[in-house]
Amino acid sequence: MATQSASQRKPATDAVKADPKHYTVEMENDKVRVLRIRYGPNEKSEMHTHPPSVAIFLTDQHSRHTLPDGNSEEMRSKAGEVRFMDAWEHNPENLSDAPFELIVVELKS
């Protein structure tokens, strides 16, 4: 599979701008932006970016995250789980027949 170089790809897109259906801003200040993320069963997003973040999973979830180079990785999380996530660009997809919801606290430098 041919992959695009960084110069050939579209510029990185903010999650809320790329996909306002799934991403809403709960609050924002000069230190953090807090997002509420909701996906229905088997829903998919658009390619977008996140800065370093802390994710708080409100429900169980099983998702696939396609990366800009075409590779993908699956993620499973349990309700109540908290994890740090480095900055990344991805296109997430809910692989479950159930909806999922999480809060993401994006860190600003």
C-alpha positions in Angstrom: 0.0 0.0 0.0 1.3 3.4 -0.9 1.5 5.9 1.9 1.6 9.7 1.7 4.5 11.7 2.9 3.9 14.4 5.5 4.0 17.0 2.8 1.3 15.3 0.8 -1.2 14.8 3.6 -3.8 17.4 4.5 -2.9 19.6 7.5 -3.8 18.1 10.9 -7.4 18.9 11.9 -8.7 19.6 15.4 -11.1 16.9 16.7 -14.0 19.3 17.3 -13.6 20.9 13.9 -13.3 17.6 12.1 -16.1 15.8 13.9 -18.5 18.0 16.0 -21.1 15.1 16.0 -18.8 13.1 18.3 -16.7 15.7 20.1 -18.0 18.6 22.2 -16.0 21.1 24.3 -17.2 21.0 28.0 -14.8 23.7 29.1 -11.6 25.4 28.1 -9.0 27.7 29.6 -5.4 28.6 29.0 -4.2 25.3 30.6 -6.6 22.6 29.3 -9.5 21.8 27.0 -12.0 19.2 28.2 -13.8 17.2 25.6 -16.8 14.9 25.9 -16.6 12.2 23.3 -19.6 10.0 22.4 -19.8 7.4 19.7 -22.9 5.4 18.8 -22.7 1.7 17.9 -20.2 1.0 15.1 -19.8 4.8 14.3 -16.6 6.1 12.7 -15.0 9.5 12.8 -12.7 11.6 10.6 -9.0 11.8 10.7 -8.0 14.4 13.5 -5.4 15.2 16.1 -5.2 15.5 19.9 -2.4 17.0 21.9 -1.1 15.1 25.0 -4.2 14.2 26.9 -5.7 12.3 29.9 -8.7 10.1 28.9 -11.3 9.1 31.5 -13.5 6.3 30.1 -17.2 6.6 31.3 -18.2 3.3 29.6 -16.5 0.2 28.3 -15.2 0.6 24.8 -13.6 -1.4 21.9 -12.3 0.8 19.1 -10.0 0.8 16.1 -7.7 3.8 15.5 -6.4 4.2 11.9 -3.2 6.2 11.7 -2.1 8.5 8.9 0.2 5.9 7.5 -2.7 3.4 7.1 -1.7 1.2 10.0 -4.3 0.7 12.7 -4.4 -0.4 16.3 -7.3 -1.6 18.5 -8.0 -0.3 22.0 -10.1 -1.7 24.7 -10.9 0.2 27.9 -13.2 -0.4 30.9 -15.5 2.1 32.5 -13.6 4.1 35.1 -10.2 3.5 33.5 -7.9 6.5 33.2 -5.0 6.7 30.8 -2.4 9.2 29.6 -2.2 9.5 25.8 0.6 11.1 23.9 -0.2 13.6 21.1 -1.5 11.7 18.0 -3.4 11.8 14.8 -6.0 9.1 14.2 -9.4 8.1 12.7 -11.3 6.2 15.5 -14.1 3.7 14.9 -16.3 2.1 17.5 -16.1 -1.7 17.0 -18.9 -2.4 19.5 -22.6 -2.7 19.1 -22.9 -0.5 22.2 -22.3 3.2 22.4 -19.3 4.5 24.4 -18.5 7.8 26.1 -15.3 9.3 27.6 -13.9 12.6 28.8 -10.6 13.7 27.4 -8.6 16.5 29.1 -6.3 17.9 26.4 -3.2 19.6 27.9 -2.0 22.9 26.5 1.7 23.8 26.6 
